Amino acid sequence: MKQLLNNIQKSKNPRFYLQSKCIFIIVIIFLVINLKTMAAIPVLRVGIFIDYKEINLKGDKGLQIYEIPTGKSLLIQKDNQSLKVVAQPQGIKINNNSFNVNKGIKVIPAGEGFVQV
């Protein structure tokens, strides 16, 4: 990186050097801010049950269920009723709705709620 800046500095155009240095500084600041933002978002991956064919999920303030990795919304449960999630050969079944999911699901509690499994 230092060598790159030295090469730019040796160029005959001082305006080009100043612009390049400003762009370089802006990129570094953006990367630092982006890394801090990513570090502030907690990610939790939990494998609670292994080789179970079905589980029950409940969110005290509701649940949002998304497909991994597409992020497609599969279901939004707005109350605290229990959801029955069943593994099927072609995906999963949540209550009476079947979904063709092969990479897994992401379950997020609504608001400041909790997930009960």
Rosetta constraint file for C-alpha pairs under 8 A:
AtomPair CA 1 CA 5 HARMONIC 6.42 0.50
AtomPair CA 2 CA 6 HARMONIC 6.19 0.50
AtomPair CA 3 CA 7 HARMONIC 6.16 0.50
AtomPair CA 4 CA 8 HARMONIC 6.27 0.50
AtomPair CA 5 CA 9 HARMONIC 6.04 0.50
AtomPair CA 5 CA 21 HARMONIC 7.52 0.50
AtomPair CA 6 CA 10 HARMONIC 6.21 0.50
AtomPair CA 7 CA 11 HARMONIC 6.62 0.50
AtomPair CA 8 CA 16 HARMONIC 7.82 0.50
AtomPair CA 8 CA 17 HARMONIC 5.65 0.50
AtomPair CA 8 CA 20 HARMONIC 7.55 0.50
AtomPair CA 9 CA 14 HARMONIC 7.43 0.50
AtomPair CA 9 CA 17 HARMONIC 5.50 0.50
AtomPair CA 11 CA 16 HARMONIC 7.97 0.50
AtomPair CA 11 CA 17 HARMONIC 7.23 0.50
AtomPair CA 13 CA 17 HARMONIC 6.60 0.50
AtomPair CA 14 CA 18 HARMONIC 6.26 0.50
AtomPair CA 15 CA 19 HARMONIC 6.15 0.50
AtomPair CA 16 CA 20 HARMONIC 5.99 0.50
AtomPair CA 17 CA 21 HARMONIC 6.07 0.50
AtomPair CA 18 CA 22 HARMONIC 6.22 0.50
AtomPair CA 19 CA 23 HARMONIC 6.19 0.50
AtomPair CA 20 CA 24 HARMONIC 6.06 0.50
AtomPair CA 21 CA 25 HARMONIC 6.19 0.50
AtomPair CA 22 CA 26 HARMONIC 6.16 0.50
AtomPair CA 23 CA 27 HARMONIC 6.15 0.50
AtomPair CA 24 CA 28 HARMONIC 6.31 0.50
AtomPair CA 25 CA 29 HARMONIC 6.19 0.50
AtomPair CA 26 CA 30 HARMONIC 6.09 0.50
AtomPair CA 27 CA 31 HARMONIC 6.17 0.50
AtomPair CA 28 CA 32 HARMONIC 6.21 0.50
AtomPair CA 29 CA 33 HARMONIC 6.16 0.50
AtomPair CA 30 CA 34 HARMONIC 5.98 0.50
AtomPair CA 31 CA 35 HARMONIC 6.06 0.50
AtomPair CA 32 CA 36 HARMONIC 6.22 0.50
AtomPair CA 33 CA 37 HARMONIC 6.13 0.50
AtomPair CA 34 CA 38 HARMONIC 6.15 0.50
AtomPair CA 35 CA 39 HARMONIC 6.11 0.50
AtomPair CA 36 CA 40 HARMONIC 6.23 0.50
AtomPair CA 37 CA 41 HARMONIC 6.72 0.50
AtomPair CA 53 CA 86 HARMONIC 5.79 0.50
AtomPair CA 53 CA 87 HARMONIC 5.22 0.50
AtomPair CA 54 CA 84 HARMONIC 6.99 0.50
AtomPair CA 54 CA 85 HARMONIC 5.42 0.50
AtomPair CA 54 CA 86 HARMONIC 4.21 0.50
AtomPair CA 54 CA 87 HARMONIC 6.09 0.50
AtomPair CA 55 CA 84 HARMONIC 5.95 0.50
AtomPair CA 55 CA 85 HARMONIC 5.32 0.50
AtomPair CA 55 CA 86 HARMONIC 6.65 0.50
AtomPair CA 55 CA 117 HARMONIC 7.07 0.50
AtomPair CA 56 CA 82 HARMONIC 6.28 0.50
AtomPair CA 56 CA 83 HARMONIC 5.44 0.50
AtomPair CA 56 CA 84 HARMONIC 4.55 0.50
AtomPair CA 56 CA 85 HARMONIC 6.03 0.50
AtomPair CA 56 CA 117 HARMONIC 5.79 0.50
AtomPair CA 57 CA 82 HARMONIC 5.56 0.50
AtomPair CA 57 CA 83 HARMONIC 5.04 0.50
AtomPair CA 57 CA 84 HARMONIC 6.49 0.50
AtomPair CA 57 CA 85 HARMONIC 7.39 0.50
AtomPair CA 57 CA 115 HARMONIC 6.90 0.50
AtomPair CA 57 CA 116 HARMONIC 5.70 0.50
AtomPair CA 57 CA 117 HARMONIC 4.78 0.50
AtomPair CA 58 CA 62 HARMONIC 7.30 0.50
AtomPair CA 58 CA 63 HARMONIC 7.33 0.50
AtomPair CA 58 CA 80 HARMONIC 5.96 0.50
AtomPair CA 58 CA 81 HARMONIC 6.12 0.50
AtomPair CA 58 CA 82 HARMONIC 4.59 0.50
AtomPair CA 58 CA 83 HARMONIC 6.17 0.50
AtomPair CA 58 CA 115 HARMONIC 5.74 0.50
AtomPair CA 58 CA 116 HARMONIC 4.97 0.50
AtomPair CA 58 CA 117 HARMONIC 6.55 0.50
AtomPair CA 59 CA 63 HARMONIC 5.41 0.50
AtomPair CA 59 CA 79 HARMONIC 7.50 0.50
AtomPair CA 59 CA 80 HARMONIC 5.23 0.50
AtomPair CA 59 CA 81 HARMONIC 7.46 0.50
AtomPair CA 59 CA 82 HARMONIC 7.66 0.50
AtomPair CA 59 CA 109 HARMONIC 5.93 0.50
AtomPair CA 59 CA 110 HARMONIC 7.46 0.50
AtomPair CA 59 CA 113 HARMONIC 6.58 0.50
AtomPair CA 59 CA 114 HARMONIC 5.52 0.50
AtomPair CA 59 CA 115 HARMONIC 4.57 0.50
AtomPair CA 59 CA 116 HARMONIC 6.02 0.50
AtomPair CA 60 CA 79 HARMONIC 7.21 0.50
AtomPair CA 60 CA 80 HARMONIC 4.82 0.50
AtomPair CA 60 CA 109 HARMONIC 7.97 0.50
AtomPair CA 60 CA 113 HARMONIC 5.75 0.50
AtomPair CA 60 CA 114 HARMONIC 5.87 0.50
AtomPair CA 60 CA 115 HARMONIC 6.96 0.50
AtomPair CA 60 CA 116 HARMONIC 7.89 0.50
AtomPair CA 61 CA 78 HARMONIC 6.79 0.50
AtomPair CA 61 CA 79 HARMONIC 5.87 0.50
AtomPair CA 61 CA 80 HARMONIC 5.78 0.50
AtomPair CA 61 CA 109 HARMONIC 6.99 0.50
AtomPair CA 61 CA 110 HARMONIC 5.60 0.50
AtomPair CA 61 CA 111 HARMONIC 6.90 0.50
AtomPair CA 61 CA 112 HARMONIC 7.71 0.50
AtomPair CA 61 CA 113 HARMONIC 5.20 0.50
AtomPair CA 61 CA 114 HARMONIC 7.31 0.50
AtomPair CA 62 CA 76 HARMONIC 7.47 0.50
AtomPair CA 62 CA 77 HARMONIC 5.04 0.50
AtomPair CA 62 CA 78 HARMONIC 4.43 0.50
AtomPair CA 62 CA 79 HARMONIC 4.73 0.50
AtomPair CA 62 CA 80 HARMONIC 5.29 0.50
AtomPair CA 62 CA 81 HARMONIC 7.83 0.50
AtomPair CA 62 CA 109 HARMONIC 6.07 0.50
AtomPair CA 62 CA 110 HARMONIC 5.14 0.50
AtomPair CA 62 CA 113 HARMONIC 7.35 0.50
AtomPair CA 63 CA 75 HARMONIC 7.98 0.50
AtomPair CA 63 CA 76 HARMONIC 5.83 0.50
AtomPair CA 63 CA 77 HARMONIC 4.95 0.50
AtomPair CA 63 CA 78 HARMONIC 6.60 0.50
AtomPair CA 63 CA 79 HARMONIC 7.95 0.50
AtomPair CA 63 CA 107 HARMONIC 6.71 0.50
AtomPair CA 63 CA 108 HARMONIC 5.71 0.50
AtomPair CA 63 CA 109 HARMONIC 4.58 0.50
AtomPair CA 63 CA 110 HARMONIC 5.25 0.50
AtomPair CA 63 CA 115 HARMONIC 7.58 0.50
AtomPair CA 64 CA 73 HARMONIC 7.51 0.50
AtomPair CA 64 CA 74 HARMONIC 7.87 0.50
AtomPair CA 64 CA 75 HARMONIC 5.95 0.50
AtomPair CA 64 CA 76 HARMONIC 4.52 0.50
AtomPair CA 64 CA 77 HARMONIC 6.26 0.50
AtomPair CA 64 CA 107 HARMONIC 5.82 0.50
AtomPair CA 64 CA 108 HARMONIC 5.12 0.50
AtomPair CA 64 CA 109 HARMONIC 6.25 0.50
AtomPair CA 64 CA 110 HARMONIC 6.57 0.50
AtomPair CA 65 CA 73 HARMONIC 6.15 0.50
AtomPair CA 65 CA 74 HARMONIC 5.55 0.50
AtomPair CA 65 CA 75 HARMONIC 5.17 0.50
AtomPair CA 65 CA 76 HARMONIC 6.32 0.50
AtomPair CA 65 CA 105 HARMONIC 6.60 0.50
AtomPair CA 65 CA 106 HARMONIC 5.62 0.50
AtomPair CA 65 CA 107 HARMONIC 4.63 0.50
AtomPair CA 65 CA 108 HARMONIC 6.36 0.50
AtomPair CA 66 CA 71 HARMONIC 5.44 0.50
AtomPair CA 66 CA 72 HARMONIC 5.43 0.50
AtomPair CA 66 CA 73 HARMONIC 4.46 0.50
AtomPair CA 66 CA 74 HARMONIC 5.25 0.50
AtomPair CA 66 CA 75 HARMONIC 7.12 0.50
AtomPair CA 66 CA 105 HARMONIC 5.50 0.50
AtomPair CA 66 CA 106 HARMONIC 5.04 0.50
AtomPair CA 66 CA 107 HARMONIC 6.57 0.50
AtomPair CA 67 CA 71 HARMONIC 5.15 0.50
AtomPair CA 67 CA 72 HARMONIC 5.26 0.50
AtomPair CA 67 CA 73 HARMONIC 6.50 0.50
AtomPair CA 67 CA 74 HARMONIC 6.59 0.50
AtomPair CA 67 CA 101 HARMONIC 6.66 0.50
AtomPair CA 67 CA 103 HARMONIC 7.48 0.50
AtomPair CA 67 CA 104 HARMONIC 6.28 0.50
AtomPair CA 67 CA 105 HARMONIC 4.60 0.50
AtomPair CA 67 CA 106 HARMONIC 6.23 0.50
AtomPair CA 68 CA 72 HARMONIC 7.69 0.50
AtomPair CA 68 CA 101 HARMONIC 8.00 0.50
AtomPair CA 68 CA 103 HARMONIC 5.58 0.50
AtomPair CA 68 CA 104 HARMONIC 5.35 0.50
AtomPair CA 68 CA 105 HARMONIC 5.26 0.50
AtomPair CA 68 CA 106 HARMONIC 6.44 0.50
AtomPair CA 69 CA 103 HARMONIC 6.77 0.50
AtomPair CA 69 CA 104 HARMONIC 7.91 0.50
AtomPair CA 74 CA 99 HARMONIC 7.62 0.50
AtomPair CA 77 CA 81 HARMONIC 7.84 0.50
AtomPair CA 78 CA 110 HARMONIC 7.80 0.50
AtomPair CA 83 CA 94 HARMONIC 6.49 0.50
AtomPair CA 83 CA 95 HARMONIC 5.96 0.50
AtomPair CA 84 CA 93 HARMONIC 7.87 0.50
AtomPair CA 84 CA 94 HARMONIC 5.60 0.50
AtomPair CA 84 CA 95 HARMONIC 5.12 0.50
AtomPair CA 85 CA 92 HARMONIC 6.79 0.50
AtomPair CA 85 CA 93 HARMONIC 5.67 0.50
AtomPair CA 85 CA 94 HARMONIC 4.56 0.50
AtomPair CA 85 CA 95 HARMONIC 6.52 0.50
AtomPair CA 86 CA 92 HARMONIC 5.61 0.50
AtomPair CA 86 CA 93 HARMONIC 5.06 0.50
AtomPair CA 86 CA 94 HARMONIC 6.47 0.50
AtomPair CA 87 CA 91 HARMONIC 6.39 0.50
AtomPair CA 87 CA 92 HARMONIC 4.69 0.50
AtomPair CA 87 CA 93 HARMONIC 6.50 0.50
AtomPair CA 88 CA 92 HARMONIC 5.14 0.50
AtomPair CA 88 CA 93 HARMONIC 6.85 0.50
AtomPair CA 90 CA 99 HARMONIC 7.89 0.50
AtomPair CA 90 CA 100 HARMONIC 5.70 0.50
AtomPair CA 90 CA 101 HARMONIC 7.22 0.50
AtomPair CA 90 CA 102 HARMONIC 7.58 0.50
AtomPair CA 91 CA 98 HARMONIC 7.36 0.50
AtomPair CA 91 CA 99 HARMONIC 5.72 0.50
AtomPair CA 91 CA 100 HARMONIC 4.45 0.50
AtomPair CA 91 CA 101 HARMONIC 4.49 0.50
AtomPair CA 91 CA 102 HARMONIC 5.79 0.50
AtomPair CA 92 CA 98 HARMONIC 5.86 0.50
AtomPair CA 92 CA 99 HARMONIC 5.41 0.50
AtomPair CA 92 CA 100 HARMONIC 6.62 0.50
AtomPair CA 92 CA 101 HARMONIC 6.39 0.50
AtomPair CA 93 CA 97 HARMONIC 5.48 0.50
AtomPair CA 93 CA 98 HARMONIC 4.20 0.50
AtomPair CA 93 CA 99 HARMONIC 6.06 0.50
AtomPair CA 94 CA 98 HARMONIC 6.36 0.50
AtomPair CA 94 CA 99 HARMONIC 7.83 0.50
AtomPair CA 101 CA 105 HARMONIC 7.58 0.50
AtomPair CA 108 CA 115 HARMONIC 7.60 0.50
AtomPair CA 109 CA 113 HARMONIC 5.31 0.50
AtomPair CA 109 CA 114 HARMONIC 5.56 0.50
AtomPair CA 109 CA 115 HARMONIC 5.84 0.50
AtomPair CA 110 CA 114 HARMONIC 7.87 0.50
